[in-house]
Amino acid sequence: MNVVLIDDDLSEINYCRELFVRNFSHIGALQCFSNSTEGLHFLNETRPDLLIVDVEMPNLNGLDLLKRLKSPNTEIVFCTAHDKFAIEAYRNFALGFLLKPYNEADFIAVVSKAIQRLKATAKETVPNERQLEALELENKKIPIPTLGCTYFSSILDIIRLESVDSYAKIHLTDGSIHMSSYGIKFFEKILTMPLFFRTHKSHLVNLKKVSKLFTDGTLVLETGDRIPVARRRRPDLMAIFDQF
């Protein structure tokens, strides 16, 4: 396991290095950086298994660094002295959160969690049935009948569908919107799970376009649109997310 630590506080770097050597040196190596820009360059060159990164740093803070990270499989652990950043960290799909001053038990727990996640990921070398279904669906085009003509769109270009009376309003990635003379139920038969999900009687969403899920059942898409998820549909939605 390759681990990178980025923290502008040298005392924190020394403390983390000491904990890692004491508990995990037998299974991996730790690289440390006090300069976040240099650390980001190293990350994108080596794509390590685990990144432990401070949130508050000069020039490039931890949240901004994560946006520039090119390794989607690197597990992320945020650490900071301010717990107000915990919510934002988890919204960025962080594996864990270390609140300074953290102790050895906290450090062991979060690194051990990363190890287990990495082992589980390594076992998933063959796509499961849901993943194969999603890949097949992504390569298709779909006709969108409107009152004037029929448009043909790549399924991946569809962000979401919204039911408006007996029509379907279809939002595409290029910002265009088509009002189809066919209702949302017609499209639901084509835009199937696990790529698309009927979150609500009025909404059908491309799950590839989801950026956040709040505990109140609200999905936030890459466009910033907020889509409600019916309470009875939430367990099914979480089951799909577990497959990706």
Order of alpha helices (4+ residues) and beta strands (2+ residues): beta-alpha-beta-alpha-beta-alpha-beta-alpha-beta-alpha-alpha-beta-beta-beta-beta-beta-alpha-beta-beta-beta-beta-beta-alpha
